Amino acid sequence: MADVARLAGVSSQTVSRVANGQSGVVESTREQVLAAMRELGYRPNSAARSLRYGRFNTIGVILFGLSSTGNSRTVEAIATHAAAEGYAITLIPVGAPTQDNVLGAFTRMGELAVDGVILIIEVHLLDATAVSLPPGVHVVVVDSDAGDRYPVVDTDQADGTRQAVRHLIGLGHRTVHHVAGPAESFAAERRAGAWRATLEEAGLPVPGIERGDWSADSGHRAGQRLAADPSCTAIFAANDQMALGVLRALHEAGRRVPADVSVVGFDDIADASAYLPPLTTVHQDFAEVGRRCVRLLLDQIHDGPAAPGTDLVPTTLTVRDSTAAPRLTGGRTLA
């Protein structure tokens, strides 16, 4: 900093104000200091700045796996919006969702010096009374039914499911079969519960659930079982990858989509419009989830702890070519 001050012909205090983005520096002087920094290859010492101001400009992200579409796209959105706010992210994946692993991840985050933590979970971890987060940590939780204890950001899973099932009912289908995600997933159970409730509200029979693991292979296995049921005319899959497997199974069984069976997914991944046929699906705004997570955490960092509660990001149904009115033998429709 002293070298920059000598080259620019200003005081070290002026260099400090420019390096820290503070006001009170004449623009021509600021440009003179920045030019000296570039010439000397000067970069502010972030460690020293952190010690002085008590901020690290780093957000920790703890999550259970990057393989699912929701997790990977949420992390991408968090990283993008954090960078726009001048923050980096430190990522710690946790293999098994246990109390010890969660506390261990928070300990490692403390050692890495982060300002707050975003916890992305795919299980009912925080619903268990035996599991809790360390006190005094700025935290935002994603995809959890823990809004009574922590600030939570989540997609409106239930409303997205209602839109999907009501769409199929509105087309004239007498019931809707469901390929659900894994039972330990909060998102999967929220979608399965809304599917069941929507059918019951409409006075329609509730078929048995076909259980998958989010993968196209598991959707294919479930689709094979459903394809063998001639009464099945509508299927709601809990994500687009499983819907892809369902489409393959129906094709292999000679059941046309949507002429014989309508299929709806959830997520609206980038490739959903390239499925054959293009997939009707529930659109999740992962970018908005990431933005709200970062904003909510930064508000805590700057202004203090946030009250518990759940911030739901709306979902929308994107209708494409995989759904239609059910047909009777001879090509007549039921609707």
C-alpha positions as CSV (number, residue, x, y, z in Angstrom):
1,M,0.0,0.0,0.0
2,A,2.9,2.4,0.8
3,D,4.4,1.6,-2.7
4,V,1.1,2.5,-4.3
5,A,0.8,5.7,-2.3
6,R,4.3,6.8,-3.4
7,L,3.7,6.0,-7.1
8,A,0.3,7.8,-7.0
9,G,1.5,10.7,-5.0
10,V,-1.2,10.3,-2.3
11,S,-1.4,9.2,1.3
12,S,-1.7,5.6,2.4
13,Q,-5.1,6.5,3.9
14,T,-6.3,7.5,0.4
15,V,-5.1,4.2,-1.1
16,S,-7.0,2.4,1.7
17,R,-10.2,4.2,0.9
18,V,-9.9,3.4,-2.8
19,A,-9.0,-0.3,-2.1
20,N,-12.1,-0.6,0.2
21,G,-14.5,1.2,-2.2
22,Q,-15.1,4.0,0.2
23,S,-16.5,7.4,-0.7
24,G,-14.7,10.7,-0.1
25,V,-12.1,10.4,-2.8
26,V,-12.0,12.7,-5.8
27,E,-12.6,10.7,-9.0
28,S,-9.4,11.8,-10.7
29,T,-7.5,10.8,-7.6
30,R,-9.3,7.5,-7.5
31,E,-8.2,6.8,-11.1
32,Q,-4.7,7.8,-10.3
33,V,-4.6,5.3,-7.4
34,L,-6.2,2.5,-9.5
35,A,-3.6,3.1,-12.2
36,A,-0.8,2.8,-9.7
37,M,-2.3,-0.5,-8.4
38,R,-2.5,-1.9,-11.9
39,E,1.1,-0.9,-12.6
40,L,2.5,-2.5,-9.4
41,G,0.2,-5.5,-9.5
42,Y,-1.3,-4.5,-6.1
43,R,-4.2,-6.6,-4.7
44,P,-5.8,-5.9,-1.3
45,N,-5.0,-8.5,1.4
46,S,-8.4,-10.1,2.0
47,A,-7.2,-11.9,5.1
48,A,-6.1,-8.7,6.7
49,R,-9.3,-7.0,5.7
50,S,-11.3,-9.8,7.2
51,L,-9.5,-9.5,10.5
52,R,-10.0,-5.8,10.6
53,Y,-13.7,-5.7,9.6
54,G,-14.9,-9.1,10.9
55,R,-16.3,-10.1,7.5
56,F,-15.0,-12.7,5.1
57,N,-17.2,-12.1,2.1
58,T,-17.7,-15.9,1.8
59,I,-20.9,-17.9,2.1
60,G,-20.8,-21.6,3.1
61,V,-23.0,-24.1,1.3
62,I,-23.6,-27.5,2.9
63,L,-25.6,-30.0,0.8
64,F,-26.3,-33.7,0.5
65,G,-25.2,-34.5,-3.0
66,L,-25.0,-32.6,-6.3
67,S,-26.5,-35.3,-8.5
68,S,-30.1,-34.1,-8.4
69,T,-31.3,-31.3,-10.7
70,G,-32.7,-29.2,-7.9
71,N,-29.5,-29.2,-5.8
72,S,-27.1,-28.6,-8.7
73,R,-29.2,-25.7,-10.2
74,T,-29.8,-24.2,-6.8
75,V,-26.0,-24.2,-6.0
76,E,-25.4,-22.6,-9.4
77,A,-27.9,-19.9,-8.7
78,I,-26.5,-19.2,-5.2
79,A,-23.0,-18.9,-6.7
80,T,-24.2,-16.5,-9.4
81,H,-26.1,-14.2,-7.0
82,A,-23.4,-14.4,-4.3
83,A,-20.8,-13.3,-6.9
84,A,-23.0,-10.4,-7.9
85,E,-23.0,-9.2,-4.3
86,G,-19.2,-9.6,-4.0
87,Y,-19.2,-12.9,-2.1
88,A,-17.6,-16.2,-2.9
89,I,-19.0,-19.6,-1.9
90,T,-17.3,-22.5,-0.1
91,L,-19.0,-25.8,-0.8
92,I,-19.0,-28.8,1.6
93,P,-21.0,-31.9,0.4
94,V,-22.2,-34.3,3.1
95,G,-22.6,-37.9,2.2
96,A,-24.8,-39.2,5.0
97,P,-27.4,-36.8,6.6
98,T,-26.7,-37.5,10.3
99,Q,-26.4,-35.1,13.2
100,D,-22.6,-35.8,13.5
101,N,-22.1,-35.1,9.8
102,V,-24.1,-31.9,9.9
103,L,-22.3,-30.6,13.0
104,G,-18.9,-31.7,11.5
105,A,-19.7,-29.7,8.3
106,F,-20.5,-26.6,10.4
107,T,-17.3,-27.0,12.3
108,R,-15.3,-27.2,9.0
109,M,-17.2,-24.1,7.8
110,G,-16.1,-22.3,11.0
111,E,-12.5,-23.2,10.3
112,L,-12.8,-21.9,6.7
113,A,-14.1,-18.6,8.0
114,V,-17.5,-17.9,6.4
115,D,-20.0,-15.2,7.2
116,G,-23.1,-17.5,7.0
117,V,-24.3,-20.9,5.8
118,I,-26.9,-22.0,3.3
119,L,-28.0,-25.6,4.0
120,I,-29.5,-27.5,1.1
121,I,-31.1,-30.8,2.2
122,E,-33.0,-33.6,0.4
123,V,-34.2,-35.4,3.5
124,H,-36.3,-34.8,6.5
125,L,-33.2,-34.1,8.5
126,L,-34.3,-30.9,10.2
127,D,-37.8,-32.4,10.9
128,A,-36.2,-34.8,13.5
129,T,-36.1,-33.4,17.0
130,A,-32.7,-35.0,17.6
131,V,-31.1,-32.9,14.9
132,S,-30.4,-29.2,15.3
133,L,-28.1,-26.6,13.9
134,P,-25.4,-24.8,16.0
135,P,-26.7,-21.7,17.7
136,G,-25.4,-18.3,16.7
137,V,-24.8,-19.2,13.1
138,H,-26.4,-17.1,10.3
139,V,-28.2,-19.8,8.3
140,V,-30.8,-20.2,5.6
141,V,-32.3,-23.7,4.9
142,V,-33.5,-24.8,1.4
143,D,-36.1,-27.5,0.8
144,S,-37.2,-28.3,4.3
145,D,-40.2,-28.3,6.6
146,A,-38.3,-26.4,9.2
147,G,-39.8,-22.9,8.9
148,D,-40.9,-23.0,12.5
149,R,-37.2,-23.0,13.6
150,Y,-35.1,-21.5,10.8
151,P,-35.5,-19.1,7.8
152,V,-36.4,-21.4,4.9
153,V,-36.6,-20.8,1.1
154,D,-38.4,-23.4,-0.9
155,T,-40.2,-23.9,-4.2
156,D,-44.0,-24.1,-3.7
157,Q,-44.0,-27.9,-4.2
158,A,-47.6,-28.4,-3.2
159,D,-49.1,-25.8,-5.6
160,G,-47.0,-27.0,-8.5
161,T,-48.3,-30.5,-7.9
162,R,-51.9,-29.2,-7.7
163,Q,-51.5,-27.5,-11.0
164,A,-50.2,-30.6,-12.7
165,V,-52.9,-32.9,-11.3
166,R,-55.7,-30.4,-11.9
167,H,-54.5,-30.1,-15.5
168,L,-54.9,-33.8,-16.1
169,I,-58.2,-33.9,-14.3
170,G,-59.4,-31.0,-16.4
171,L,-58.5,-32.9,-19.6
172,G,-61.0,-35.6,-18.4
173,H,-58.8,-38.3,-16.8
174,R,-60.6,-40.3,-14.2
175,T,-57.5,-40.5,-12.0
176,V,-53.8,-39.8,-12.1
177,H,-51.0,-42.3,-11.3
178,H,-47.9,-41.0,-9.5
179,V,-44.3,-41.9,-9.8
180,A,-42.9,-40.5,-6.5
181,G,-39.3,-39.7,-5.5
182,P,-37.6,-41.4,-2.5
183,A,-39.5,-41.5,0.7
184,E,-36.8,-39.7,2.7
185,S,-37.0,-36.7,0.4
186,F,-39.0,-33.7,1.7
187,A,-39.7,-32.5,-1.8
188,A,-40.9,-36.0,-2.9
189,E,-43.2,-36.4,0.1
190,R,-44.6,-32.8,-0.3
191,R,-45.4,-33.6,-4.0
192,A,-46.9,-37.0,-3.2
193,G,-49.1,-35.5,-0.4
194,A,-50.4,-32.8,-2.7
195,W,-51.1,-35.3,-5.5
196,R,-53.1,-37.4,-3.1
197,A,-55.0,-34.5,-1.6
198,T,-55.9,-33.1,-5.1
199,L,-57.4,-36.4,-6.2
200,E,-59.4,-36.7,-3.0
201,E,-60.7,-33.1,-3.3
202,A,-61.9,-34.0,-6.8
203,G,-63.6,-37.2,-5.5
204,L,-61.4,-39.4,-7.7
205,P,-59.8,-42.7,-6.7
206,V,-56.2,-42.6,-5.4
207,P,-54.0,-45.3,-7.1
208,G,-51.0,-46.9,-5.3
209,I,-47.8,-44.9,-5.5
210,E,-44.9,-46.1,-7.7
211,R,-41.7,-45.2,-6.0
212,G,-38.5,-44.0,-7.8
213,D,-35.2,-42.5,-6.8
214,W,-35.2,-39.4,-9.1
215,S,-33.3,-41.3,-11.9
216,A,-34.6,-42.1,-15.4
217,D,-33.9,-45.8,-14.8
218,S,-36.3,-45.9,-11.8
219,G,-38.9,-44.0,-13.8
220,H,-38.5,-46.6,-16.6
221,R,-39.1,-49.5,-14.1
222,A,-42.2,-47.7,-12.7
223,G,-43.4,-46.9,-16.2
224,Q,-43.2,-50.6,-17.2
225,R,-45.5,-51.5,-14.4
226,L,-47.9,-48.7,-15.2
227,A,-47.8,-49.5,-19.0
228,A,-49.1,-52.9,-18.1
229,D,-52.2,-51.4,-16.6
230,P,-54.8,-50.7,-19.4
231,S,-56.8,-48.4,-17.0
232,C,-53.8,-46.0,-16.6
233,T,-54.3,-42.9,-18.8
234,A,-52.4,-40.2,-16.9
235,I,-49.1,-40.2,-15.0
236,F,-47.6,-37.5,-12.9
237,A,-43.8,-38.1,-12.3
238,A,-42.2,-36.2,-9.4
239,N,-39.3,-35.0,-11.7
240,D,-38.5,-34.8,-15.3
241,Q,-35.8,-37.5,-15.3
242,M,-38.3,-40.1,-14.0
243,A,-40.8,-38.8,-16.6
244,L,-38.2,-39.6,-19.3
245,G,-38.0,-43.2,-18.1
246,V,-41.8,-43.4,-18.1
247,L,-42.0,-42.2,-21.7
248,R,-39.5,-44.8,-22.7
249,A,-41.4,-47.6,-21.0
250,L,-44.7,-46.5,-22.5
251,H,-43.1,-46.4,-26.0
252,E,-41.7,-49.9,-25.5
253,A,-45.1,-51.2,-24.5
254,G,-46.7,-49.7,-27.6
255,R,-48.7,-47.1,-25.6
256,R,-48.8,-43.7,-27.3
257,V,-48.2,-40.4,-25.5
258,P,-50.5,-38.5,-25.3
259,A,-53.0,-40.5,-27.3
260,D,-53.1,-43.4,-24.8
261,V,-51.4,-42.0,-21.8
262,S,-50.7,-38.4,-20.7
263,V,-47.4,-37.7,-18.8
264,V,-46.5,-34.7,-16.6
265,G,-43.1,-34.1,-15.0
266,F,-41.7,-31.6,-12.4
267,D,-38.7,-29.3,-12.7
268,D,-38.8,-28.1,-16.3
269,I,-35.2,-29.0,-17.0
270,A,-33.5,-27.5,-20.0
271,D,-34.1,-30.7,-22.1
272,A,-37.8,-31.1,-21.3
273,S,-38.9,-29.4,-24.5
274,A,-36.7,-31.8,-26.4
275,Y,-38.3,-35.0,-25.1
276,L,-40.5,-37.0,-27.5
277,P,-43.1,-35.7,-27.2
278,P,-42.1,-32.4,-25.5
279,L,-42.9,-32.7,-21.9
280,T,-45.6,-30.9,-20.0
281,T,-44.0,-30.1,-16.6
282,V,-44.0,-27.9,-13.6
283,H,-41.4,-25.1,-13.9
284,Q,-39.3,-24.4,-10.8
285,D,-37.5,-21.1,-10.7
286,F,-34.1,-22.2,-9.3
287,A,-32.6,-18.8,-10.1
288,E,-35.1,-17.1,-7.9
289,V,-34.6,-19.7,-5.1
290,G,-30.8,-19.0,-5.2
291,R,-31.4,-15.2,-5.2
292,R,-33.7,-15.3,-2.2
293,C,-31.3,-17.5,-0.3
294,V,-28.4,-15.1,-0.8
295,R,-30.5,-12.1,-0.1
296,L,-32.0,-13.6,3.1
297,L,-28.5,-14.6,4.3
298,L,-26.9,-11.3,3.6
299,D,-29.7,-9.5,5.4
300,Q,-28.9,-11.6,8.5
301,I,-25.1,-10.9,8.1
302,H,-25.7,-7.1,7.9
303,D,-28.7,-6.7,10.1
304,G,-28.8,-9.6,12.6
305,P,-30.7,-12.9,12.8
306,A,-33.9,-13.4,10.8
307,A,-37.2,-14.7,12.3
308,P,-38.1,-18.3,11.4
309,G,-40.5,-18.7,8.5
310,T,-40.8,-20.2,5.0
311,D,-40.5,-18.1,1.8
312,L,-42.2,-20.0,-1.0
313,V,-41.1,-19.4,-4.6
314,P,-44.1,-19.8,-7.0
315,T,-44.2,-22.6,-9.6
316,T,-45.9,-22.6,-13.0
317,L,-47.2,-25.4,-15.2
318,T,-45.6,-25.4,-18.7
319,V,-48.0,-27.3,-21.0
320,R,-46.4,-29.0,-24.0
321,D,-47.4,-32.0,-26.1
322,S,-47.3,-34.9,-23.6
323,T,-50.8,-34.4,-22.3
324,A,-54.2,-34.6,-23.9
325,A,-57.8,-35.8,-23.2
326,P,-58.1,-39.6,-22.6
327,R,-59.3,-41.7,-25.5
328,L,-61.6,-44.7,-25.8
329,T,-61.2,-47.5,-28.2
330,G,-61.9,-46.2,-31.7
331,G,-60.3,-42.9,-31.1
332,R,-63.2,-41.2,-29.2
333,T,-62.3,-39.0,-26.2
334,L,-63.7,-39.3,-22.7
335,A,-63.7,-35.6,-22.2
